[in-house]
Amino acid sequence: MKRIFVFTLTVVLYGITQQYSAAQTQVEVHPCTEHGNTYDCDRHSFEQLLRTAKTISIQVPRLDGGSSKQLQQLAASLGKIVQPDSADLTFILVRPDPNGVYFGPSDRKLATINIYYKSSSPDPSQLIWSESYFGQPDTPWPTAVHAVIQQLRKNIKNP
């Protein structure tokens, strides 16, 4: 009986120390690098930061409550708490400027979600992921927002 108690206690203590050490693990931040009009981001670093993040802040274009609600639902589905500022990650929804040359079907950037990591480094926030949705220029904004969020969900699940 005494051996079972000691064994159980050892297993429990081992589990607690593993959880504590996992919580203390530092994730190395690899910010995106800009190449012209695109970003090259480190998927592995992004996924680690997303996994360890507890809070998310959301920024959307002015007077766009519908998009804010969709991003809040995304955060909830990821198990994150949404707070107005000082979050681990910041999701910024960007509506690209519609000017420029239109070459053909599905070549226009319609919506982008830029994800920033807050750190204590000299640069308080670093771009760690950028997800853009391309489509027809006459696509309604709510449709583009829904599409970029679904695309991000898919990319998070399928590394």
Chimera marker file (.cmm) of the C-alpha trace (Angstrom):
<marker_set name="trace">
<marker id="1" x="0.000" y="0.000" z="0.000" r="1" g="1" b="0" radius="0.5"/>
<marker id="2" x="2.834" y="2.321" z="0.913" r="1" g="1" b="0" radius="0.5"/>
<marker id="3" x="4.538" y="1.647" z="-2.452" r="1" g="1" b="0" radius="0.5"/>
<marker id="4" x="1.367" y="2.556" z="-4.370" r="1" g="1" b="0" radius="0.5"/>
<marker id="5" x="1.102" y="5.828" z="-2.434" r="1" g="1" b="0" radius="0.5"/>
<marker id="6" x="4.763" y="6.699" z="-3.122" r="1" g="1" b="0" radius="0.5"/>
<marker id="7" x="4.382" y="5.789" z="-6.800" r="1" g="1" b="0" radius="0.5"/>
<marker id="8" x="1.198" y="7.875" z="-7.143" r="1" g="1" b="0" radius="0.5"/>
<marker id="9" x="2.799" y="10.819" z="-5.365" r="1" g="1" b="0" radius="0.5"/>
<marker id="10" x="5.841" y="10.576" z="-7.662" r="1" g="1" b="0" radius="0.5"/>
<marker id="11" x="3.643" y="10.556" z="-10.786" r="1" g="1" b="0" radius="0.5"/>
<marker id="12" x="1.622" y="13.538" z="-9.554" r="1" g="1" b="0" radius="0.5"/>
<marker id="13" x="4.714" y="15.563" z="-8.675" r="1" g="1" b="0" radius="0.5"/>
<marker id="14" x="6.301" y="14.721" z="-12.030" r="1" g="1" b="0" radius="0.5"/>
<marker id="15" x="3.164" y="15.935" z="-13.833" r="1" g="1" b="0" radius="0.5"/>
<marker id="16" x="3.132" y="19.195" z="-11.870" r="1" g="1" b="0" radius="0.5"/>
<marker id="17" x="6.806" y="19.895" z="-12.569" r="1" g="1" b="0" radius="0.5"/>
<marker id="18" x="6.323" y="19.167" z="-16.287" r="1" g="1" b="0" radius="0.5"/>
<marker id="19" x="3.391" y="21.599" z="-16.473" r="1" g="1" b="0" radius="0.5"/>
<marker id="20" x="5.382" y="24.240" z="-14.595" r="1" g="1" b="0" radius="0.5"/>
<marker id="21" x="8.431" y="23.855" z="-16.840" r="1" g="1" b="0" radius="0.5"/>
<marker id="22" x="6.244" y="23.969" z="-19.981" r="1" g="1" b="0" radius="0.5"/>
<marker id="23" x="4.700" y="27.216" z="-18.747" r="1" g="1" b="0" radius="0.5"/>
<marker id="24" x="8.184" y="28.659" z="-18.229" r="1" g="1" b="0" radius="0.5"/>
<marker id="25" x="9.396" y="27.704" z="-21.733" r="1" g="1" b="0" radius="0.5"/>
<marker id="26" x="10.467" y="30.734" z="-23.716" r="1" g="1" b="0" radius="0.5"/>
<marker id="27" x="9.426" y="30.839" z="-27.366" r="1" g="1" b="0" radius="0.5"/>
<marker id="28" x="11.855" y="32.493" z="-29.725" r="1" g="1" b="0" radius="0.5"/>
<marker id="29" x="10.252" y="35.198" z="-31.852" r="1" g="1" b="0" radius="0.5"/>
<marker id="30" x="11.087" y="35.253" z="-35.555" r="1" g="1" b="0" radius="0.5"/>
<marker id="31" x="9.403" y="38.323" z="-37.057" r="1" g="1" b="0" radius="0.5"/>
<marker id="32" x="8.306" y="38.406" z="-40.684" r="1" g="1" b="0" radius="0.5"/>
<marker id="33" x="10.648" y="39.880" z="-43.252" r="1" g="1" b="0" radius="0.5"/>
<marker id="34" x="9.315" y="42.147" z="-45.959" r="1" g="1" b="0" radius="0.5"/>
<marker id="35" x="9.982" y="41.359" z="-49.617" r="1" g="1" b="0" radius="0.5"/>
<marker id="36" x="8.450" y="44.095" z="-51.755" r="1" g="1" b="0" radius="0.5"/>
<marker id="37" x="4.693" y="43.898" z="-51.196" r="1" g="1" b="0" radius="0.5"/>
<marker id="38" x="4.739" y="40.514" z="-49.440" r="1" g="1" b="0" radius="0.5"/>
<marker id="39" x="5.955" y="39.132" z="-46.126" r="1" g="1" b="0" radius="0.5"/>
<marker id="40" x="7.949" y="35.990" z="-45.443" r="1" g="1" b="0" radius="0.5"/>
<marker id="41" x="6.898" y="34.643" z="-42.046" r="1" g="1" b="0" radius="0.5"/>
<marker id="42" x="8.158" y="31.700" z="-39.989" r="1" g="1" b="0" radius="0.5"/>
<marker id="43" x="5.175" y="29.343" z="-39.614" r="1" g="1" b="0" radius="0.5"/>
<marker id="44" x="6.787" y="27.295" z="-36.822" r="1" g="1" b="0" radius="0.5"/>
<marker id="45" x="7.537" y="30.387" z="-34.721" r="1" g="1" b="0" radius="0.5"/>
<marker id="46" x="4.028" y="31.745" z="-35.328" r="1" g="1" b="0" radius="0.5"/>
<marker id="47" x="2.384" y="28.469" z="-34.297" r="1" g="1" b="0" radius="0.5"/>
<marker id="48" x="4.465" y="28.290" z="-31.104" r="1" g="1" b="0" radius="0.5"/>
<marker id="49" x="3.560" y="31.868" z="-30.183" r="1" g="1" b="0" radius="0.5"/>
<marker id="50" x="-0.107" y="31.224" z="-30.950" r="1" g="1" b="0" radius="0.5"/>
<marker id="51" x="-0.066" y="28.108" z="-28.775" r="1" g="1" b="0" radius="0.5"/>
<marker id="52" x="1.499" y="29.895" z="-25.797" r="1" g="1" b="0" radius="0.5"/>
<marker id="53" x="-0.523" y="33.120" z="-26.087" r="1" g="1" b="0" radius="0.5"/>
<marker id="54" x="-3.309" y="33.588" z="-23.574" r="1" g="1" b="0" radius="0.5"/>
<marker id="55" x="-4.753" y="36.924" z="-24.736" r="1" g="1" b="0" radius="0.5"/>
<marker id="56" x="-5.567" y="38.545" z="-28.074" r="1" g="1" b="0" radius="0.5"/>
<marker id="57" x="-6.298" y="42.155" z="-28.912" r="1" g="1" b="0" radius="0.5"/>
<marker id="58" x="-8.359" y="42.930" z="-32.022" r="1" g="1" b="0" radius="0.5"/>
<marker id="59" x="-8.226" y="46.001" z="-34.257" r="1" g="1" b="0" radius="0.5"/>
<marker id="60" x="-10.565" y="46.469" z="-37.224" r="1" g="1" b="0" radius="0.5"/>
<marker id="61" x="-11.342" y="49.370" z="-39.555" r="1" g="1" b="0" radius="0.5"/>
<marker id="62" x="-13.540" y="52.062" z="-38.007" r="1" g="1" b="0" radius="0.5"/>
<marker id="63" x="-17.257" y="51.335" z="-37.727" r="1" g="1" b="0" radius="0.5"/>
<marker id="64" x="-16.822" y="47.659" z="-38.578" r="1" g="1" b="0" radius="0.5"/>
<marker id="65" x="-18.527" y="45.843" z="-35.709" r="1" g="1" b="0" radius="0.5"/>
<marker id="66" x="-19.322" y="42.773" z="-37.800" r="1" g="1" b="0" radius="0.5"/>
<marker id="67" x="-15.657" y="42.096" z="-38.507" r="1" g="1" b="0" radius="0.5"/>
<marker id="68" x="-14.786" y="42.634" z="-34.856" r="1" g="1" b="0" radius="0.5"/>
<marker id="69" x="-17.385" y="40.062" z="-33.844" r="1" g="1" b="0" radius="0.5"/>
<marker id="70" x="-15.999" y="37.513" z="-36.331" r="1" g="1" b="0" radius="0.5"/>
<marker id="71" x="-12.450" y="37.991" z="-35.026" r="1" g="1" b="0" radius="0.5"/>
<marker id="72" x="-13.693" y="37.658" z="-31.437" r="1" g="1" b="0" radius="0.5"/>
<marker id="73" x="-15.312" y="34.350" z="-32.411" r="1" g="1" b="0" radius="0.5"/>
<marker id="74" x="-12.008" y="33.240" z="-33.972" r="1" g="1" b="0" radius="0.5"/>
<marker id="75" x="-10.153" y="34.126" z="-30.758" r="1" g="1" b="0" radius="0.5"/>
<marker id="76" x="-12.695" y="32.207" z="-28.671" r="1" g="1" b="0" radius="0.5"/>
<marker id="77" x="-12.381" y="29.156" z="-30.933" r="1" g="1" b="0" radius="0.5"/>
<marker id="78" x="-8.605" y="29.290" z="-30.381" r="1" g="1" b="0" radius="0.5"/>
<marker id="79" x="-9.166" y="29.356" z="-26.607" r="1" g="1" b="0" radius="0.5"/>
<marker id="80" x="-7.864" y="32.911" z="-26.201" r="1" g="1" b="0" radius="0.5"/>
<marker id="81" x="-9.199" y="35.770" z="-24.093" r="1" g="1" b="0" radius="0.5"/>
<marker id="82" x="-9.948" y="38.992" z="-25.993" r="1" g="1" b="0" radius="0.5"/>
<marker id="83" x="-8.845" y="42.178" z="-24.271" r="1" g="1" b="0" radius="0.5"/>
<marker id="84" x="-8.599" y="45.736" z="-25.598" r="1" g="1" b="0" radius="0.5"/>
<marker id="85" x="-4.855" y="46.229" z="-25.146" r="1" g="1" b="0" radius="0.5"/>
<marker id="86" x="-1.650" y="44.767" z="-23.673" r="1" g="1" b="0" radius="0.5"/>
<marker id="87" x="-2.377" y="41.352" z="-25.160" r="1" g="1" b="0" radius="0.5"/>
<marker id="88" x="0.070" y="38.621" z="-26.092" r="1" g="1" b="0" radius="0.5"/>
<marker id="89" x="-0.999" y="38.851" z="-29.735" r="1" g="1" b="0" radius="0.5"/>
<marker id="90" x="-2.717" y="41.606" z="-31.702" r="1" g="1" b="0" radius="0.5"/>
<marker id="91" x="-4.853" y="40.753" z="-34.734" r="1" g="1" b="0" radius="0.5"/>
<marker id="92" x="-5.212" y="43.733" z="-37.069" r="1" g="1" b="0" radius="0.5"/>
<marker id="93" x="-7.702" y="43.482" z="-39.918" r="1" g="1" b="0" radius="0.5"/>
<marker id="94" x="-6.621" y="45.620" z="-42.878" r="1" g="1" b="0" radius="0.5"/>
<marker id="95" x="-8.754" y="46.732" z="-45.789" r="1" g="1" b="0" radius="0.5"/>
<marker id="96" x="-6.280" y="47.348" z="-48.627" r="1" g="1" b="0" radius="0.5"/>
<marker id="97" x="-6.482" y="50.533" z="-50.655" r="1" g="1" b="0" radius="0.5"/>
<marker id="98" x="-8.626" y="49.783" z="-53.742" r="1" g="1" b="0" radius="0.5"/>
<marker id="99" x="-6.489" y="51.807" z="-56.138" r="1" g="1" b="0" radius="0.5"/>
<marker id="100" x="-4.078" y="50.271" z="-58.621" r="1" g="1" b="0" radius="0.5"/>
<marker id="101" x="-4.298" y="48.287" z="-61.805" r="1" g="1" b="0" radius="0.5"/>
<marker id="102" x="-6.767" y="45.423" z="-62.063" r="1" g="1" b="0" radius="0.5"/>
<marker id="103" x="-5.337" y="42.632" z="-64.219" r="1" g="1" b="0" radius="0.5"/>
<marker id="104" x="-8.021" y="40.000" z="-64.066" r="1" g="1" b="0" radius="0.5"/>
<marker id="105" x="-10.096" y="37.632" z="-61.968" r="1" g="1" b="0" radius="0.5"/>
<marker id="106" x="-9.098" y="36.996" z="-58.388" r="1" g="1" b="0" radius="0.5"/>
<marker id="107" x="-5.897" y="39.043" z="-58.369" r="1" g="1" b="0" radius="0.5"/>
<marker id="108" x="-6.903" y="41.827" z="-55.980" r="1" g="1" b="0" radius="0.5"/>
<marker id="109" x="-5.940" y="41.713" z="-52.303" r="1" g="1" b="0" radius="0.5"/>
<marker id="110" x="-9.273" y="42.177" z="-50.535" r="1" g="1" b="0" radius="0.5"/>
<marker id="111" x="-8.489" y="41.656" z="-46.848" r="1" g="1" b="0" radius="0.5"/>
<marker id="112" x="-5.452" y="41.010" z="-44.659" r="1" g="1" b="0" radius="0.5"/>
<marker id="113" x="-5.051" y="39.940" z="-41.048" r="1" g="1" b="0" radius="0.5"/>
<marker id="114" x="-1.679" y="40.988" z="-39.641" r="1" g="1" b="0" radius="0.5"/>
<marker id="115" x="-0.741" y="39.332" z="-36.362" r="1" g="1" b="0" radius="0.5"/>
<marker id="116" x="1.719" y="41.066" z="-34.058" r="1" g="1" b="0" radius="0.5"/>
<marker id="117" x="3.535" y="39.753" z="-31.011" r="1" g="1" b="0" radius="0.5"/>
<marker id="118" x="4.068" y="42.006" z="-28.017" r="1" g="1" b="0" radius="0.5"/>
<marker id="119" x="7.467" y="41.660" z="-26.463" r="1" g="1" b="0" radius="0.5"/>
<marker id="120" x="9.701" y="43.448" z="-24.026" r="1" g="1" b="0" radius="0.5"/>
<marker id="121" x="12.297" y="44.063" z="-26.714" r="1" g="1" b="0" radius="0.5"/>
<marker id="122" x="13.030" y="47.595" z="-27.970" r="1" g="1" b="0" radius="0.5"/>
<marker id="123" x="10.430" y="47.036" z="-30.729" r="1" g="1" b="0" radius="0.5"/>
<marker id="124" x="7.246" y="46.596" z="-28.685" r="1" g="1" b="0" radius="0.5"/>
<marker id="125" x="5.416" y="44.674" z="-31.390" r="1" g="1" b="0" radius="0.5"/>
<marker id="126" x="6.681" y="42.459" z="-34.158" r="1" g="1" b="0" radius="0.5"/>
<marker id="127" x="4.765" y="41.164" z="-37.176" r="1" g="1" b="0" radius="0.5"/>
<marker id="128" x="4.770" y="37.373" z="-36.877" r="1" g="1" b="0" radius="0.5"/>
<marker id="129" x="2.094" y="36.415" z="-39.417" r="1" g="1" b="0" radius="0.5"/>
<marker id="130" x="0.241" y="38.001" z="-42.323" r="1" g="1" b="0" radius="0.5"/>
<marker id="131" x="-2.745" y="36.293" z="-43.930" r="1" g="1" b="0" radius="0.5"/>
<marker id="132" x="-4.186" y="37.854" z="-47.114" r="1" g="1" b="0" radius="0.5"/>
<marker id="133" x="-7.238" y="36.940" z="-49.127" r="1" g="1" b="0" radius="0.5"/>
<marker id="134" x="-7.334" y="37.633" z="-52.868" r="1" g="1" b="0" radius="0.5"/>
<marker id="135" x="-10.434" y="37.797" z="-55.045" r="1" g="1" b="0" radius="0.5"/>
<marker id="136" x="-12.669" y="39.800" z="-57.330" r="1" g="1" b="0" radius="0.5"/>
<marker id="137" x="-12.638" y="43.571" z="-56.661" r="1" g="1" b="0" radius="0.5"/>
<marker id="138" x="-16.452" y="43.684" z="-56.442" r="1" g="1" b="0" radius="0.5"/>
<marker id="139" x="-16.526" y="41.196" z="-53.520" r="1" g="1" b="0" radius="0.5"/>
<marker id="140" x="-18.435" y="42.701" z="-50.580" r="1" g="1" b="0" radius="0.5"/>
<marker id="141" x="-16.255" y="43.533" z="-47.565" r="1" g="1" b="0" radius="0.5"/>
<marker id="142" x="-18.104" y="41.202" z="-45.137" r="1" g="1" b="0" radius="0.5"/>
<marker id="143" x="-17.544" y="38.315" z="-47.569" r="1" g="1" b="0" radius="0.5"/>
<marker id="144" x="-13.825" y="39.111" z="-47.860" r="1" g="1" b="0" radius="0.5"/>
<marker id="145" x="-13.507" y="39.284" z="-44.053" r="1" g="1" b="0" radius="0.5"/>
<marker id="146" x="-15.236" y="35.926" z="-43.640" r="1" g="1" b="0" radius="0.5"/>
<marker id="147" x="-13.002" y="34.396" z="-46.328" r="1" g="1" b="0" radius="0.5"/>
<marker id="148" x="-9.721" y="35.628" z="-44.813" r="1" g="1" b="0" radius="0.5"/>
<marker id="149" x="-10.762" y="34.370" z="-41.359" r="1" g="1" b="0" radius="0.5"/>
<marker id="150" x="-11.689" y="30.948" z="-42.784" r="1" g="1" b="0" radius="0.5"/>
<marker id="151" x="-8.400" y="30.846" z="-44.673" r="1" g="1" b="0" radius="0.5"/>
<marker id="152" x="-6.497" y="31.648" z="-41.464" r="1" g="1" b="0" radius="0.5"/>
<marker id="153" x="-8.391" y="28.918" z="-39.571" r="1" g="1" b="0" radius="0.5"/>
<marker id="154" x="-7.492" y="26.401" z="-42.271" r="1" g="1" b="0" radius="0.5"/>
<marker id="155" x="-3.826" y="27.423" z="-42.297" r="1" g="1" b="0" radius="0.5"/>
<marker id="156" x="-3.591" y="27.178" z="-38.512" r="1" g="1" b="0" radius="0.5"/>
<marker id="157" x="-5.012" y="23.636" z="-38.577" r="1" g="1" b="0" radius="0.5"/>
<marker id="158" x="-2.975" y="22.485" z="-41.597" r="1" g="1" b="0" radius="0.5"/>
<marker id="159" x="0.649" y="23.530" z="-41.130" r="1" g="1" b="0" radius="0.5"/>
<link id1="1" id2="2" r="1" g="1" b="0" radius="0.2"/>
<link id1="2" id2="3" r="1" g="1" b="0" radius="0.2"/>
<link id1="3" id2="4" r="1" g="1" b="0" radius="0.2"/>
<link id1="4" id2="5" r="1" g="1" b="0" radius="0.2"/>
<link id1="5" id2="6" r="1" g="1" b="0" radius="0.2"/>
<link id1="6" id2="7" r="1" g="1" b="0" radius="0.2"/>
<link id1="7" id2="8" r="1" g="1" b="0" radius="0.2"/>
<link id1="8" id2="9" r="1" g="1" b="0" radius="0.2"/>
<link id1="9" id2="10" r="1" g="1" b="0" radius="0.2"/>
<link id1="10" id2="11" r="1" g="1" b="0" radius="0.2"/>
<link id1="11" id2="12" r="1" g="1" b="0" radius="0.2"/>
<link id1="12" id2="13" r="1" g="1" b="0" radius="0.2"/>
<link id1="13" id2="14" r="1" g="1" b="0" radius="0.2"/>
<link id1="14" id2="15" r="1" g="1" b="0" radius="0.2"/>
<link id1="15" id2="16" r="1" g="1" b="0" radius="0.2"/>
<link id1="16" id2="17" r="1" g="1" b="0" radius="0.2"/>
<link id1="17" id2="18" r="1" g="1" b="0" radius="0.2"/>
<link id1="18" id2="19" r="1" g="1" b="0" radius="0.2"/>
<link id1="19" id2="20" r="1" g="1" b="0" radius="0.2"/>
<link id1="20" id2="21" r="1" g="1" b="0" radius="0.2"/>
<link id1="21" id2="22" r="1" g="1" b="0" radius="0.2"/>
<link id1="22" id2="23" r="1" g="1" b="0" radius="0.2"/>
<link id1="23" id2="24" r="1" g="1" b="0" radius="0.2"/>
<link id1="24" id2="25" r="1" g="1" b="0" radius="0.2"/>
<link id1="25" id2="26" r="1" g="1" b="0" radius="0.2"/>
<link id1="26" id2="27" r="1" g="1" b="0" radius="0.2"/>
<link id1="27" id2="28" r="1" g="1" b="0" radius="0.2"/>
<link id1="28" id2="29" r="1" g="1" b="0" radius="0.2"/>
<link id1="29" id2="30" r="1" g="1" b="0" radius="0.2"/>
<link id1="30" id2="31" r="1" g="1" b="0" radius="0.2"/>
<link id1="31" id2="32" r="1" g="1" b="0" radius="0.2"/>
<link id1="32" id2="33" r="1" g="1" b="0" radius="0.2"/>
<link id1="33" id2="34" r="1" g="1" b="0" radius="0.2"/>
<link id1="34" id2="35" r="1" g="1" b="0" radius="0.2"/>
<link id1="35" id2="36" r="1" g="1" b="0" radius="0.2"/>
<link id1="36" id2="37" r="1" g="1" b="0" radius="0.2"/>
<link id1="37" id2="38" r="1" g="1" b="0" radius="0.2"/>
<link id1="38" id2="39" r="1" g="1" b="0" radius="0.2"/>
<link id1="39" id2="40" r="1" g="1" b="0" radius="0.2"/>
<link id1="40" id2="41" r="1" g="1" b="0" radius="0.2"/>
<link id1="41" id2="42" r="1" g="1" b="0" radius="0.2"/>
<link id1="42" id2="43" r="1" g="1" b="0" radius="0.2"/>
<link id1="43" id2="44" r="1" g="1" b="0" radius="0.2"/>
<link id1="44" id2="45" r="1" g="1" b="0" radius="0.2"/>
<link id1="45" id2="46" r="1" g="1" b="0" radius="0.2"/>
<link id1="46" id2="47" r="1" g="1" b="0" radius="0.2"/>
<link id1="47" id2="48" r="1" g="1" b="0" radius="0.2"/>
<link id1="48" id2="49" r="1" g="1" b="0" radius="0.2"/>
<link id1="49" id2="50" r="1" g="1" b="0" radius="0.2"/>
<link id1="50" id2="51" r="1" g="1" b="0" radius="0.2"/>
<link id1="51" id2="52" r="1" g="1" b="0" radius="0.2"/>
<link id1="52" id2="53" r="1" g="1" b="0" radius="0.2"/>
<link id1="53" id2="54" r="1" g="1" b="0" radius="0.2"/>
<link id1="54" id2="55" r="1" g="1" b="0" radius="0.2"/>
<link id1="55" id2="56" r="1" g="1" b="0" radius="0.2"/>
<link id1="56" id2="57" r="1" g="1" b="0" radius="0.2"/>
<link id1="57" id2="58" r="1" g="1" b="0" radius="0.2"/>
<link id1="58" id2="59" r="1" g="1" b="0" radius="0.2"/>
<link id1="59" id2="60" r="1" g="1" b="0" radius="0.2"/>
<link id1="60" id2="61" r="1" g="1" b="0" radius="0.2"/>
<link id1="61" id2="62" r="1" g="1" b="0" radius="0.2"/>
<link id1="62" id2="63" r="1" g="1" b="0" radius="0.2"/>
<link id1="63" id2="64" r="1" g="1" b="0" radius="0.2"/>
<link id1="64" id2="65" r="1" g="1" b="0" radius="0.2"/>
<link id1="65" id2="66" r="1" g="1" b="0" radius="0.2"/>
<link id1="66" id2="67" r="1" g="1" b="0" radius="0.2"/>
<link id1="67" id2="68" r="1" g="1" b="0" radius="0.2"/>
<link id1="68" id2="69" r="1" g="1" b="0" radius="0.2"/>
<link id1="69" id2="70" r="1" g="1" b="0" radius="0.2"/>
<link id1="70" id2="71" r="1" g="1" b="0" radius="0.2"/>
<link id1="71" id2="72" r="1" g="1" b="0" radius="0.2"/>
<link id1="72" id2="73" r="1" g="1" b="0" radius="0.2"/>
<link id1="73" id2="74" r="1" g="1" b="0" radius="0.2"/>
<link id1="74" id2="75" r="1" g="1" b="0" radius="0.2"/>
<link id1="75" id2="76" r="1" g="1" b="0" radius="0.2"/>
<link id1="76" id2="77" r="1" g="1" b="0" radius="0.2"/>
<link id1="77" id2="78" r="1" g="1" b="0" radius="0.2"/>
<link id1="78" id2="79" r="1" g="1" b="0" radius="0.2"/>
<link id1="79" id2="80" r="1" g="1" b="0" radius="0.2"/>
<link id1="80" id2="81" r="1" g="1" b="0" radius="0.2"/>
<link id1="81" id2="82" r="1" g="1" b="0" radius="0.2"/>
<link id1="82" id2="83" r="1" g="1" b="0" radius="0.2"/>
<link id1="83" id2="84" r="1" g="1" b="0" radius="0.2"/>
<link id1="84" id2="85" r="1" g="1" b="0" radius="0.2"/>
<link id1="85" id2="86" r="1" g="1" b="0" radius="0.2"/>
<link id1="86" id2="87" r="1" g="1" b="0" radius="0.2"/>
<link id1="87" id2="88" r="1" g="1" b="0" radius="0.2"/>
<link id1="88" id2="89" r="1" g="1" b="0" radius="0.2"/>
<link id1="89" id2="90" r="1" g="1" b="0" radius="0.2"/>
<link id1="90" id2="91" r="1" g="1" b="0" radius="0.2"/>
<link id1="91" id2="92" r="1" g="1" b="0" radius="0.2"/>
<link id1="92" id2="93" r="1" g="1" b="0" radius="0.2"/>
<link id1="93" id2="94" r="1" g="1" b="0" radius="0.2"/>
<link id1="94" id2="95" r="1" g="1" b="0" radius="0.2"/>
<link id1="95" id2="96" r="1" g="1" b="0" radius="0.2"/>
<link id1="96" id2="97" r="1" g="1" b="0" radius="0.2"/>
<link id1="97" id2="98" r="1" g="1" b="0" radius="0.2"/>
<link id1="98" id2="99" r="1" g="1" b="0" radius="0.2"/>
<link id1="99" id2="100" r="1" g="1" b="0" radius="0.2"/>
<link id1="100" id2="101" r="1" g="1" b="0" radius="0.2"/>
<link id1="101" id2="102" r="1" g="1" b="0" radius="0.2"/>
<link id1="102" id2="103" r="1" g="1" b="0" radius="0.2"/>
<link id1="103" id2="104" r="1" g="1" b="0" radius="0.2"/>
<link id1="104" id2="105" r="1" g="1" b="0" radius="0.2"/>
<link id1="105" id2="106" r="1" g="1" b="0" radius="0.2"/>
<link id1="106" id2="107" r="1" g="1" b="0" radius="0.2"/>
<link id1="107" id2="108" r="1" g="1" b="0" radius="0.2"/>
<link id1="108" id2="109" r="1" g="1" b="0" radius="0.2"/>
<link id1="109" id2="110" r="1" g="1" b="0" radius="0.2"/>
<link id1="110" id2="111" r="1" g="1" b="0" radius="0.2"/>
<link id1="111" id2="112" r="1" g="1" b="0" radius="0.2"/>
<link id1="112" id2="113" r="1" g="1" b="0" radius="0.2"/>
<link id1="113" id2="114" r="1" g="1" b="0" radius="0.2"/>
<link id1="114" id2="115" r="1" g="1" b="0" radius="0.2"/>
<link id1="115" id2="116" r="1" g="1" b="0" radius="0.2"/>
<link id1="116" id2="117" r="1" g="1" b="0" radius="0.2"/>
<link id1="117" id2="118" r="1" g="1" b="0" radius="0.2"/>
<link id1="118" id2="119" r="1" g="1" b="0" radius="0.2"/>
<link id1="119" id2="120" r="1" g="1" b="0" radius="0.2"/>
<link id1="120" id2="121" r="1" g="1" b="0" radius="0.2"/>
<link id1="121" id2="122" r="1" g="1" b="0" radius="0.2"/>
<link id1="122" id2="123" r="1" g="1" b="0" radius="0.2"/>
<link id1="123" id2="124" r="1" g="1" b="0" radius="0.2"/>
<link id1="124" id2="125" r="1" g="1" b="0" radius="0.2"/>
<link id1="125" id2="126" r="1" g="1" b="0" radius="0.2"/>
<link id1="126" id2="127" r="1" g="1" b="0" radius="0.2"/>
<link id1="127" id2="128" r="1" g="1" b="0" radius="0.2"/>
<link id1="128" id2="129" r="1" g="1" b="0" radius="0.2"/>
<link id1="129" id2="130" r="1" g="1" b="0" radius="0.2"/>
<link id1="130" id2="131" r="1" g="1" b="0" radius="0.2"/>
<link id1="131" id2="132" r="1" g="1" b="0" radius="0.2"/>
<link id1="132" id2="133" r="1" g="1" b="0" radius="0.2"/>
<link id1="133" id2="134" r="1" g="1" b="0" radius="0.2"/>
<link id1="134" id2="135" r="1" g="1" b="0" radius="0.2"/>
<link id1="135" id2="136" r="1" g="1" b="0" radius="0.2"/>
<link id1="136" id2="137" r="1" g="1" b="0" radius="0.2"/>
<link id1="137" id2="138" r="1" g="1" b="0" radius="0.2"/>
<link id1="138" id2="139" r="1" g="1" b="0" radius="0.2"/>
<link id1="139" id2="140" r="1" g="1" b="0" radius="0.2"/>
<link id1="140" id2="141" r="1" g="1" b="0" radius="0.2"/>
<link id1="141" id2="142" r="1" g="1" b="0" radius="0.2"/>
<link id1="142" id2="143" r="1" g="1" b="0" radius="0.2"/>
<link id1="143" id2="144" r="1" g="1" b="0" radius="0.2"/>
<link id1="144" id2="145" r="1" g="1" b="0" radius="0.2"/>
<link id1="145" id2="146" r="1" g="1" b="0" radius="0.2"/>
<link id1="146" id2="147" r="1" g="1" b="0" radius="0.2"/>
<link id1="147" id2="148" r="1" g="1" b="0" radius="0.2"/>
<link id1="148" id2="149" r="1" g="1" b="0" radius="0.2"/>
<link id1="149" id2="150" r="1" g="1" b="0" radius="0.2"/>
<link id1="150" id2="151" r="1" g="1" b="0" radius="0.2"/>
<link id1="151" id2="152" r="1" g="1" b="0" radius="0.2"/>
<link id1="152" id2="153" r="1" g="1" b="0" radius="0.2"/>
<link id1="153" id2="154" r="1" g="1" b="0" radius="0.2"/>
<link id1="154" id2="155" r="1" g="1" b="0" radius="0.2"/>
<link id1="155" id2="156" r="1" g="1" b="0" radius="0.2"/>
<link id1="156" id2="157" r="1" g="1" b="0" radius="0.2"/>
<link id1="157" id2="158" r="1" g="1" b="0" radius="0.2"/>
<link id1="158" id2="159" r="1" g="1" b="0" radius="0.2"/>
</marker_set>
